[in-house]
Amino acid sequence: MSEKDLHAKFQKLPEAVREKVDSALADAKIALKLKVAEILADKQEVAEHAVTTAGRIGAKSGEVSELTTILPLKPGGAERLRKFFKLVGGNLAGAGQVGTLHNMRFVFLDNDTKLLFATAFDGEWDPYIDDFATKIPDFMDYLFSNVEGWPGITSPDVKDFIVKYQIPAEAWFVAHPGLTVAEGARLKRQESAVQRFLSDLN
Amino acid sequence: MSVFRRLRRPPTLELDDIQATLLRARPEPYFGTHAILEITEPAAGRELLRRLAPRVTSAARWDEPRPSWLALALSYQGLVALGVPHESLASFPANFRAGMAARAERLRDTGPNAPERWEFPFGTPRVHVAVTVYAASEHDWRAEVAAYETELGEVPGVRLLSHQDFAADGFNVFGYRDGFSQPVVEGSGAEPLPGDGRPIKAGEFVLGYPSETGHPLPVPTPDVLGRNGTYVVFRKYHSHVAAFNTWLHDNARTEAERELLAAKLVGRWRSGAPLALAPERDNPAIGDDPNRINDFDYAADPRGLRTPLGSHIRRMNPRDTKLTVLTDVNIRRIIRRGTSYGTPLPPDRLKDDGTPRGLDFIALGARAIDNVEFLQSEWVGSGNFMGLGKEKDPMISLQDKGAYFTVPGTPPRRVQNIQSFNTLLGGEYFFMPSLTAIRWLSSI
């Protein structure tokens, strides 16, 4: 049977069957490509980027964990938060005090009815929530009291509340999984010492 | 050194319902036993609790010496074996329900410390009840153990899985004074000693009272079971004292140099005197004086030139050290009731004699499980919280090959090939119920 005949025969099959065959072939193509990529990949690099769990919920790569939540806002909640973010020019530099936050973002969704809060942080999920509850409770409650049902950062129910709205990432990539915020700061200090040393030397 | 504190004001906690071990300091010297039991029939387990209930000592008059006392705690599997209702079981925290072996990754218990290598019965679902006896004399210890063993012997359906005796004089097997630094529990009535820091909210240590957040931490249900209870973390270590002594000999020439290097790892001298107060040589007068032994902070030593940032005591209780990572030190405190077993090995002995010796680490508190998991992964098994990179606790961590310890100074000294001086032999998470809860459990 020639290739042309085969093609004609294939076209005669019911559409549902043709779609199934097409998608199976496409999947096989990707699987094959991934297999080849896996063979060619640097094993050490793959191991370094291994995705594990951040504890209760969320993904972790090396030292860095991800947290994504989509929270329902109270009526007027977006307005109040916008005012605050405008006041600081969208700049949350003070959050650097936490010492484990790589980044975080606040995004309003669905006509200001929902808040996307996403962050990347060092370490595990539970202990840092505990620290927020005793070290910066007022700040946490100020921001999140605009969220519908927020039980308060010191409430025993707060962790269950966050988990309810957290959507774990399906895939997670971190450029330098071993580099914590604290390590980054240390390397910056070292770099400036080296630069000073080199300038003084010449 | 006198280990008993005086009352400053009347306690506001329900001391006659809380187990003695939570507030009662271990005597010096001390004798005792840790036993692990398995419940093979629920009714037998309840019968044992009914018989032991009158023997479990309360914390009433904890500030007065007492010849001996008995403590009792249950693992999650123990609660299951007793027939505790499902809704109640489900109200316990997830890590307690999973048990210590299942939390090995979080605790960094890998390699030589992995659950697969633990002593029986640790890490098996057969660990149900832990009974501990503390006593001030050998005579009182034997009497207390005999009384409990009589009850145990009369309840077929409960099986003894392991029995471990211990005795020490307040110094651990490395030759260091230990067990004296404890948080002050608000409402216990304790008179804080100089350097204790402010009293910490009772809810951090006893379930059912306001914690440092102002609210009680989650309490298992029903209230009669949870209230006045606490959690216990038990970890049995074998101590490699000869390896410690050898490492000191390899890295220091004179006895004085060795003692200083060792003190840099620990943060204290053998007498207990802290480097913060005795930077150059041991001062046993400070070690012997409960009013002086803890009376220090790190305000004048931010870089760790006296007490290294990475030393054991500064990691485990950073006091006022400025941490790189936002942390409330006060919610990380645990009450320690650890005990030493086996004889110490003197500093000049460089060969292991094969004798079992080590430490049964025991931590108590409403957050004890969370806190030990936190301490193990963040403060013992990493240096990130103080900007020390991957350097680990020099005394109790599992060291990687080629690990080192840095003694701050000008220039800093990097001491190579630090070893794991303690190996984990096993452990378990327990719930220590109130006296009311023990009676409730015996009648479910």
Contacts between the chains, C-beta under 8 A, distances in Angstrom:
chain1	res1	chain2	res2	distance
A	55	B	106	7.3
A	56	B	94	7.8
A	63	B	384	7.4
A	97	B	326	6.1
A	98	B	325	7.5
A	98	B	326	4.5
A	99	B	323	7.4
A	99	B	324	5.2
A	99	B	325	4.0
A	99	B	326	5.2
A	100	B	325	5.3
A	100	B	326	7.1
A	122	B	325	7.5
A	122	B	384	6.9
A	123	B	325	7.8
A	123	B	377	7.9
A	123	B	378	6.6
A	123	B	384	7.8
A	124	B	106	7.4
A	124	B	374	7.9
A	124	B	377	6.9
A	126	B	370	6.5
A	127	B	370	7.1
A	127	B	374	4.7
A	127	B	378	7.0
A	128	B	326	7.7
A	130	B	328	7.5
A	130	B	331	6.1
A	130	B	367	7.7
A	130	B	370	7.2
A	131	B	326	5.5
A	131	B	327	5.5
A	131	B	328	5.3
A	131	B	331	7.5
A	132	B	326	8.0
A	133	B	213	4.9
A	134	B	212	5.0
A	134	B	213	5.7
A	134	B	328	4.1
A	134	B	330	7.4
A	134	B	331	5.4
A	135	B	326	5.6
A	135	B	327	7.6
A	135	B	328	5.1
A	136	B	326	7.5
A	137	B	213	7.0
A	153	B	213	7.9
A	154	B	213	3.7
A	154	B	214	5.8
A	154	B	215	5.3
A	155	B	215	6.5
A	156	B	215	6.2
A	156	B	216	7.2
A	156	B	217	6.4
A	156	B	218	4.5
A	180	B	384	5.1
A	182	B	324	4.3
A	182	B	325	6.4
A	182	B	384	5.0
A	182	B	385	7.4
A	182	B	387	5.2
A	183	B	384	6.8
A	183	B	389	6.2
A	185	B	324	7.3
A	185	B	387	7.1
A	186	B	387	5.3
A	186	B	389	6.9
